[in-house]
Amino acid sequence: MLYITRTQAGTVGLSYISTPCPKVSIVSKLTFQEKQDHYNKIRRSNCLASLRLEGFNTTLTDLEKPLPKMEVVLNRYRNTSH
């Protein structure tokens, strides 16, 4: 398996690891709720990364902020004049 590594000097390289990752066996022991929570966290992280690439300002604390309920967002845009 190839992994991208970064040195302290900032150079990027590839490392080859022939043994399987030990986390694979741990993942199968997770509960359904733990898997859902992990998926949601990664999904949120990916969304924030996409926003940063588009030029929006985001911080790591944005990961922990709860998202607004869909009804609140819909009402906000329904009540605005065009």
Secondary structure, 3 states (H helix, E strand, C coil): CEEEEECCCCCEEEEECCCCCCHHHHHCCCCHHHHHHHHHHHHHHHHHHHHHHCCCCCCHHHHCCCCCCHHHHHHHHHCCCC
